[in-house]
Amino acid sequence: DLVAASLMDFLTFGAGAEKLSNILNGLIPGDNRNDPTFGDALKASDWMLEDLDRAWRDWLAKGAPANK
């Protein structure tokens, strides 16, 4: 739960905020009614999992709000 909350903080208040709307839009099912995965949504936002992981870890190391 803490990891999920930290990731959501990053996507809401951190450097990931600029891509959050793109990620959420990527989670909307398409015409074929297939539910996209989080990985699909990341790809749709032009963000790869490795990039998200690196940016999130950097944000945590610099003192994310939860660390203060």
Backbone as XML, in Angstrom:
<?xml version="1.0"?>
<chain id="A" units="angstrom">
  <residue number="1" name="ASP">
    <atom name="N" x="0.811" y="-1.183" z="0.000"/>
    <atom name="CA" x="0.000" y="0.000" z="0.000"/>
    <atom name="C" x="0.864" y="1.261" z="0.000"/>
  </residue>
  <residue number="2" name="LEU">
    <atom name="N" x="1.967" y="1.218" z="0.761"/>
    <atom name="CA" x="2.845" y="2.385" z="0.826"/>
    <atom name="C" x="3.505" y="2.677" z="-0.521"/>
  </residue>
  <residue number="3" name="VAL">
    <atom name="N" x="3.877" y="1.623" z="-1.224"/>
    <atom name="CA" x="4.499" y="1.803" z="-2.538"/>
    <atom name="C" x="3.486" y="2.419" z="-3.505"/>
  </residue>
  <residue number="4" name="ALA">
    <atom name="N" x="2.269" y="1.915" z="-3.491"/>
    <atom name="CA" x="1.230" y="2.449" z="-4.371"/>
    <atom name="C" x="0.938" y="3.907" z="-4.037"/>
  </residue>
  <residue number="5" name="ALA">
    <atom name="N" x="0.891" y="4.237" z="-2.746"/>
    <atom name="CA" x="0.643" y="5.622" z="-2.338"/>
    <atom name="C" x="1.791" y="6.524" z="-2.770"/>
  </residue>
  <residue number="6" name="SER">
    <atom name="N" x="3.005" y="6.046" z="-2.639"/>
    <atom name="CA" x="4.165" y="6.829" z="-3.055"/>
    <atom name="C" x="4.154" y="7.081" z="-4.555"/>
  </residue>
  <residue number="7" name="LEU">
    <atom name="N" x="3.836" y="6.059" z="-5.328"/>
    <atom name="CA" x="3.758" y="6.222" z="-6.784"/>
    <atom name="C" x="2.661" y="7.219" z="-7.147"/>
  </residue>
  <residue number="8" name="MET">
    <atom name="N" x="1.527" y="7.141" z="-6.476"/>
    <atom name="CA" x="0.434" y="8.080" z="-6.764"/>
    <atom name="C" x="0.839" y="9.497" z="-6.381"/>
  </residue>
  <residue number="9" name="ASP">
    <atom name="N" x="1.558" y="9.675" z="-5.273"/>
    <atom name="CA" x="2.078" y="10.998" z="-4.902"/>
    <atom name="C" x="2.981" y="11.535" z="-6.001"/>
  </residue>
  <residue number="10" name="PHE">
    <atom name="N" x="3.851" y="10.686" z="-6.504"/>
    <atom name="CA" x="4.759" y="11.091" z="-7.576"/>
    <atom name="C" x="3.981" y="11.514" z="-8.817"/>
  </residue>
  <residue number="11" name="LEU">
    <atom name="N" x="2.976" y="10.731" z="-9.175"/>
    <atom name="CA" x="2.196" y="11.021" z="-10.381"/>
    <atom name="C" x="1.258" y="12.213" z="-10.192"/>
  </residue>
  <residue number="12" name="THR">
    <atom name="N" x="0.930" y="12.535" z="-8.945"/>
    <atom name="CA" x="0.023" y="13.647" z="-8.686"/>
    <atom name="C" x="0.768" y="14.945" z="-8.389"/>
  </residue>
  <residue number="13" name="PHE">
    <atom name="N" x="1.805" y="14.860" z="-7.542"/>
    <atom name="CA" x="2.478" y="16.065" z="-7.061"/>
    <atom name="C" x="3.918" y="16.203" z="-7.529"/>
  </residue>
  <residue number="14" name="GLY">
    <atom name="N" x="4.508" y="15.131" z="-8.009"/>
    <atom name="CA" x="5.914" y="15.144" z="-8.396"/>
    <atom name="C" x="6.107" y="15.387" z="-9.873"/>
  </residue>
  <residue number="15" name="ALA">
    <atom name="N" x="7.263" y="15.006" z="-10.337"/>
    <atom name="CA" x="7.626" y="15.205" z="-11.740"/>
    <atom name="C" x="6.724" y="14.408" z="-12.687"/>
  </residue>
  <residue number="16" name="GLY">
    <atom name="N" x="6.059" y="13.399" z="-12.187"/>
    <atom name="CA" x="5.171" y="12.601" z="-13.025"/>
    <atom name="C" x="3.836" y="13.266" z="-13.307"/>
  </residue>
  <residue number="17" name="ALA">
    <atom name="N" x="3.558" y="14.376" z="-12.638"/>
    <atom name="CA" x="2.261" y="15.036" z="-12.784"/>
    <atom name="C" x="1.990" y="15.480" z="-14.219"/>
  </residue>
  <residue number="18" name="GLU">
    <atom name="N" x="3.051" y="15.835" z="-14.934"/>
    <atom name="CA" x="2.860" y="16.295" z="-16.317"/>
    <atom name="C" x="2.358" y="15.187" z="-17.237"/>
  </residue>
  <residue number="19" name="LYS">
    <atom name="N" x="2.545" y="13.930" z="-16.824"/>
    <atom name="CA" x="2.125" y="12.809" z="-17.675"/>
    <atom name="C" x="0.900" y="12.079" z="-17.135"/>
  </residue>
  <residue number="20" name="LEU">
    <atom name="N" x="0.420" y="12.472" z="-15.958"/>
    <atom name="CA" x="-0.683" y="11.742" z="-15.329"/>
    <atom name="C" x="-1.926" y="11.700" z="-16.214"/>
  </residue>
  <residue number="21" name="SER">
    <atom name="N" x="-2.312" y="12.813" z="-16.785"/>
    <atom name="CA" x="-3.527" y="12.802" z="-17.606"/>
    <atom name="C" x="-3.365" y="11.889" z="-18.817"/>
  </residue>
  <residue number="22" name="ASN">
    <atom name="N" x="-2.166" y="11.847" z="-19.401"/>
    <atom name="CA" x="-1.922" y="10.941" z="-20.527"/>
    <atom name="C" x="-2.021" y="9.481" z="-20.098"/>
  </residue>
  <residue number="23" name="ILE">
    <atom name="N" x="-1.505" y="9.181" z="-18.915"/>
    <atom name="CA" x="-1.574" y="7.803" z="-18.400"/>
    <atom name="C" x="-3.025" y="7.417" z="-18.152"/>
  </residue>
  <residue number="24" name="LEU">
    <atom name="N" x="-3.778" y="8.313" z="-17.503"/>
    <atom name="CA" x="-5.186" y="8.016" z="-17.225"/>
    <atom name="C" x="-5.983" y="7.847" z="-18.515"/>
  </residue>
  <residue number="25" name="ASN">
    <atom name="N" x="-5.712" y="8.682" z="-19.506"/>
    <atom name="CA" x="-6.384" y="8.535" z="-20.799"/>
    <atom name="C" x="-6.025" y="7.208" z="-21.452"/>
  </residue>
  <residue number="26" name="GLY">
    <atom name="N" x="-4.791" y="6.748" z="-21.228"/>
    <atom name="CA" x="-4.366" y="5.475" z="-21.786"/>
    <atom name="C" x="-5.017" y="4.275" z="-21.133"/>
  </residue>
  <residue number="27" name="LEU">
    <atom name="N" x="-5.642" y="4.477" z="-19.976"/>
    <atom name="CA" x="-6.326" y="3.386" z="-19.275"/>
    <atom name="C" x="-7.790" y="3.237" z="-19.696"/>
  </residue>
  <residue number="28" name="ILE">
    <atom name="N" x="-8.271" y="4.137" z="-20.531"/>
    <atom name="CA" x="-9.654" y="4.059" z="-21.002"/>
    <atom name="C" x="-9.748" y="2.932" z="-22.037"/>
  </residue>
  <residue number="29" name="PRO">
    <atom name="N" x="-10.696" y="2.013" z="-21.835"/>
    <atom name="CA" x="-10.851" y="0.921" z="-22.802"/>
    <atom name="C" x="-11.153" y="1.452" z="-24.201"/>
  </residue>
  <residue number="30" name="GLY">
    <atom name="N" x="-10.624" y="0.785" z="-25.197"/>
    <atom name="CA" x="-10.850" y="1.179" z="-26.583"/>
    <atom name="C" x="-12.142" y="0.622" z="-27.129"/>
  </residue>
  <residue number="31" name="ASP">
    <atom name="N" x="-12.356" y="0.811" z="-28.400"/>
    <atom name="CA" x="-13.567" y="0.328" z="-29.061"/>
    <atom name="C" x="-13.676" y="-1.192" z="-29.015"/>
  </residue>
  <residue number="32" name="ASN">
    <atom name="N" x="-12.525" y="-1.864" z="-28.915"/>
    <atom name="CA" x="-12.539" y="-3.328" z="-28.882"/>
    <atom name="C" x="-12.863" y="-3.866" z="-27.487"/>
  </residue>
  <residue number="33" name="ARG">
    <atom name="N" x="-13.124" y="-2.962" z="-26.540"/>
    <atom name="CA" x="-13.514" y="-3.299" z="-25.161"/>
    <atom name="C" x="-12.427" y="-4.011" z="-24.367"/>
  </residue>
  <residue number="34" name="ASN">
    <atom name="N" x="-11.205" y="-4.018" z="-24.873"/>
    <atom name="CA" x="-10.101" y="-4.589" z="-24.098"/>
    <atom name="C" x="-9.660" y="-3.584" z="-23.055"/>
  </residue>
  <residue number="35" name="ASP">
    <atom name="N" x="-9.479" y="-4.055" z="-21.826"/>
    <atom name="CA" x="-8.998" y="-3.189" z="-20.763"/>
    <atom name="C" x="-7.491" y="-3.050" z="-20.885"/>
  </residue>
  <residue number="36" name="PRO">
    <atom name="N" x="-6.978" y="-1.827" z="-21.101"/>
    <atom name="CA" x="-5.533" y="-1.645" z="-21.216"/>
    <atom name="C" x="-4.852" y="-1.852" z="-19.864"/>
  </residue>
  <residue number="37" name="THR">
    <atom name="N" x="-3.638" y="-2.300" z="-19.903"/>
    <atom name="CA" x="-2.853" y="-2.470" z="-18.685"/>
    <atom name="C" x="-2.149" y="-1.155" z="-18.359"/>
  </residue>
  <residue number="38" name="PHE">
    <atom name="N" x="-1.559" y="-1.076" z="-17.177"/>
    <atom name="CA" x="-0.792" y="0.110" z="-16.810"/>
    <atom name="C" x="0.385" y="0.276" z="-17.776"/>
  </residue>
  <residue number="39" name="GLY">
    <atom name="N" x="0.980" y="-0.832" z="-18.175"/>
    <atom name="CA" x="2.069" y="-0.780" z="-19.164"/>
    <atom name="C" x="1.598" y="-0.201" z="-20.486"/>
  </residue>
  <residue number="40" name="ASP">
    <atom name="N" x="0.406" y="-0.578" z="-20.925"/>
    <atom name="CA" x="-0.171" y="-0.020" z="-22.150"/>
    <atom name="C" x="-0.359" y="1.492" z="-22.009"/>
  </residue>
  <residue number="41" name="ALA">
    <atom name="N" x="-0.848" y="1.907" z="-20.839"/>
    <atom name="CA" x="-1.081" y="3.333" z="-20.604"/>
    <atom name="C" x="0.239" y="4.101" z="-20.596"/>
  </residue>
  <residue number="42" name="LEU">
    <atom name="N" x="1.284" y="3.503" z="-20.039"/>
    <atom name="CA" x="2.596" y="4.164" z="-20.054"/>
    <atom name="C" x="3.085" y="4.341" z="-21.482"/>
  </residue>
  <residue number="43" name="LYS">
    <atom name="N" x="2.949" y="3.291" z="-22.279"/>
    <atom name="CA" x="3.377" y="3.382" z="-23.679"/>
    <atom name="C" x="2.582" y="4.445" z="-24.419"/>
  </residue>
  <residue number="44" name="ALA">
    <atom name="N" x="1.284" y="4.542" z="-24.144"/>
    <atom name="CA" x="0.444" y="5.542" z="-24.799"/>
    <atom name="C" x="0.855" y="6.956" z="-24.414"/>
  </residue>
  <residue number="45" name="SER">
    <atom name="N" x="1.460" y="7.098" z="-23.228"/>
    <atom name="CA" x="1.896" y="8.419" z="-22.776"/>
    <atom name="C" x="3.347" y="8.694" z="-23.166"/>
  </residue>
  <residue number="46" name="ASP">
    <atom name="N" x="3.916" y="7.813" z="-23.988"/>
    <atom name="CA" x="5.328" y="7.935" z="-24.411"/>
    <atom name="C" x="6.282" y="7.898" z="-23.229"/>
  </residue>
  <residue number="47" name="TRP">
    <atom name="N" x="5.958" y="7.066" z="-22.253"/>
    <atom name="CA" x="6.796" y="6.907" z="-21.071"/>
    <atom name="C" x="7.032" y="5.418" z="-20.876"/>
  </residue>
  <residue number="48" name="MET">
    <atom name="N" x="8.253" y="5.015" z="-20.838"/>
    <atom name="CA" x="8.570" y="3.606" z="-20.650"/>
    <atom name="C" x="8.701" y="3.317" z="-19.153"/>
  </residue>
  <residue number="49" name="LEU">
    <atom name="N" x="8.476" y="2.082" z="-18.771"/>
    <atom name="CA" x="8.521" y="1.687" z="-17.368"/>
    <atom name="C" x="9.862" y="2.042" z="-16.736"/>
  </residue>
  <residue number="50" name="GLU">
    <atom name="N" x="10.948" y="1.839" z="-17.465"/>
    <atom name="CA" x="12.276" y="2.146" z="-16.931"/>
    <atom name="C" x="12.415" y="3.638" z="-16.638"/>
  </residue>
  <residue number="51" name="ASP">
    <atom name="N" x="11.832" y="4.479" z="-17.505"/>
    <atom name="CA" x="11.883" y="5.927" z="-17.300"/>
    <atom name="C" x="11.075" y="6.331" z="-16.071"/>
  </residue>
  <residue number="52" name="LEU">
    <atom name="N" x="9.891" y="5.750" z="-15.923"/>
    <atom name="CA" x="9.064" y="6.012" z="-14.750"/>
    <atom name="C" x="9.802" y="5.603" z="-13.492"/>
  </residue>
  <residue number="53" name="ASP">
    <atom name="N" x="10.377" y="4.411" z="-13.483"/>
    <atom name="CA" x="11.089" y="3.907" z="-12.318"/>
    <atom name="C" x="12.247" y="4.834" z="-11.945"/>
  </residue>
  <residue number="54" name="ARG">
    <atom name="N" x="13.015" y="5.259" z="-12.924"/>
    <atom name="CA" x="14.165" y="6.127" z="-12.667"/>
    <atom name="C" x="13.712" y="7.481" z="-12.116"/>
  </residue>
  <residue number="55" name="ALA">
    <atom name="N" x="12.701" y="8.072" z="-12.737"/>
    <atom name="CA" x="12.215" y="9.381" z="-12.304"/>
    <atom name="C" x="11.613" y="9.305" z="-10.904"/>
  </residue>
  <residue number="56" name="TRP">
    <atom name="N" x="10.875" y="8.237" z="-10.622"/>
    <atom name="CA" x="10.264" y="8.053" z="-9.305"/>
    <atom name="C" x="11.345" y="7.892" z="-8.246"/>
  </residue>
  <residue number="57" name="ARG">
    <atom name="N" x="12.357" y="7.066" z="-8.506"/>
    <atom name="CA" x="13.448" y="6.871" z="-7.542"/>
    <atom name="C" x="14.228" y="8.163" z="-7.305"/>
  </residue>
  <residue number="58" name="ASP">
    <atom name="N" x="14.461" y="8.927" z="-8.357"/>
    <atom name="CA" x="15.143" y="10.215" z="-8.207"/>
    <atom name="C" x="14.320" y="11.158" z="-7.337"/>
  </residue>
  <residue number="59" name="TRP">
    <atom name="N" x="13.020" y="11.169" z="-7.575"/>
    <atom name="CA" x="12.116" y="12.018" z="-6.797"/>
    <atom name="C" x="12.136" y="11.609" z="-5.325"/>
  </residue>
  <residue number="60" name="LEU">
    <atom name="N" x="12.134" y="10.312" z="-5.065"/>
    <atom name="CA" x="12.198" y="9.832" z="-3.680"/>
    <atom name="C" x="13.515" y="10.216" z="-3.030"/>
  </residue>
  <residue number="61" name="ALA">
    <atom name="N" x="14.612" y="10.067" z="-3.767"/>
    <atom name="CA" x="15.936" y="10.372" z="-3.218"/>
    <atom name="C" x="16.088" y="11.853" z="-2.898"/>
  </residue>
  <residue number="62" name="LYS">
    <atom name="N" x="15.414" y="12.701" z="-3.655"/>
    <atom name="CA" x="15.519" y="14.149" z="-3.439"/>
    <atom name="C" x="14.621" y="14.648" z="-2.326"/>
  </residue>
  <residue number="63" name="GLY">
    <atom name="N" x="13.841" y="13.760" z="-1.736"/>
    <atom name="CA" x="12.996" y="14.162" z="-0.631"/>
    <atom name="C" x="11.542" y="14.374" z="-0.992"/>
  </residue>
  <residue number="64" name="ALA">
    <atom name="N" x="10.909" y="13.319" z="-1.452"/>
    <atom name="CA" x="9.487" y="13.368" z="-1.766"/>
    <atom name="C" x="8.725" y="13.868" z="-0.539"/>
  </residue>
  <residue number="65" name="PRO">
    <atom name="N" x="7.547" y="14.433" z="-0.720"/>
    <atom name="CA" x="6.777" y="14.951" z="0.419"/>
    <atom name="C" x="6.596" y="13.932" z="1.546"/>
  </residue>
  <residue number="66" name="ALA">
    <atom name="N" x="6.466" y="12.671" z="1.207"/>
    <atom name="CA" x="6.293" y="11.645" z="2.243"/>
    <atom name="C" x="7.551" y="11.470" z="3.083"/>
  </residue>
  <residue number="67" name="ASN">
    <atom name="N" x="8.695" y="11.859" z="2.549"/>
    <atom name="CA" x="9.957" y="11.728" z="3.277"/>
    <atom name="C" x="10.226" y="12.903" z="4.205"/>
  </residue>
  <residue number="68" name="LYS">
    <atom name="N" x="9.420" y="13.927" z="4.120"/>
    <atom name="CA" x="9.679" y="15.142" z="4.906"/>
    <atom name="C" x="8.904" y="15.144" z="6.194"/>
  </residue>
</chain>
